[in-house]
Amino acid sequence: MKKLIGIIVFVFTFQINAQDNKVLIKHYKAYYKQMQNQGDVQGVINALTHLNVLSPNKGRLDTLAVLYMKNNKHIQALNTIGIELNATDSDMAVEVKAISLQVLNQPKRAIEQFEELFKRNPIAMIAYELADLKAQLNDDLGATLHITYGIANSKAEVMRTFYESQTPYQVPIKAAFLYLKGIIKFKENNELNIDAAIAIFDEALQVAPNFNLAQISKNALLARKNTPDKKN
């Protein structure tokens, strides 16, 4: 009899908890929609966090990670979905991992994620990020392969934003690739390739006359070229 009573109590308690859970899920779904309507990003994050605790859902986790990333909370984004390379991840999750690892100065790990993205969607913008990251790690051959691909597949309407000046600005992605090409040409031989690198920077400036970074690099090489060797 005691055993039967225990089972009845357990079932009754389980049913109550299940009902409470459904009520809470309904509440936080409504709260989520309201926060969206109000444009309250932190409220949306809070709602999704509660919903994921009550009813774990990979799509919601990915959405939560995107919100963190877009609000420059890259550590929180990665804590939400992890940093591991996973072929079963959604495109959204791979992109969050790639960008957040890049921002957090983890280029090797970021490259893994960008390469997975590139396999799924081989567009010039992803090729640029790979080229830039590989150039930072002195993998100039790997960077050059992406640069060659990017220049061949650039579209005039695709722009890349640069932030080195006080006011961010955009240039066509082809100009961005040409800039990287010039940097790598100079790195190959910083004595013999000055003129060749300058010529490549000029190509970039023909595509994007407002390309401040290319102009700065060109000017630096011209100054180096025109400075007499102190040893003479």
Buried (B, 14 or more C-beta within 10 A) or exposed (E): EEEEEEEEEEEEEEEEEEEEEEEBBEBBBEBBEEBEEEEEBEBBBBBBBBBBEBBEEEEBBBBBBBBBBEEEBBEBBBEBBEBEEBEEBBEBBBBBBBBBBBBBEBBEBBBBBBBBBBEEEEBBBBBBBBBBBBBBEEBBEBBBBBBBBBBEBBEEEBBBEBEEEEEEBBBBBBBBBBBBBBBBBBBEEEEEBBEEBBEBBBBBBEBBEEBBBBBEBBEEBBEEEEEEEEEE
